[in-house]
């Protein structure tokens, strides 16, 4: 979720039709917090490597989910969860003609029963950033070799990465997770994302 993600797509150039449809819904509902185009393009590329199920927390109005669905191959299923009931209904309508896409309403943990995932995008719960929001258990929710994406970080300029002048515990959780090979990617001067791949054998790089 980005503060100006919906508006940022205005100058993003040609977009997949499904992404354009989700953006129209976001604008119609006055929802500014869609993923940014830089994030969307990364999700589109990563979705192309999925073979089974893609999961997402924090559907919003479905812009990130549309990037994922546009990049996913035939036979891949996508499930996303949104805690706001009105947004969940509106997002589900965006994908009404896509039987491979399911939008759920509720807490992010609702998607757990649809795993394990080849690709899991944590954008609305399970990131471990907020009090009372424990990080998702990727050792259980990812397939061996599966990928997790945790977005909306300010790019780090030192080690350890800092947040409000203190070590960024949420980011360190993902970058040093024993089940993952993880890296921070700088998508823009003000936007970073952590991408981690679950190790085929835990503890072995």
Order of alpha helices (4+ residues) and beta strands (2+ residues): alpha-alpha-alpha-beta-alpha-beta-alpha-beta-beta-alpha-beta-beta-beta-alpha-beta-beta
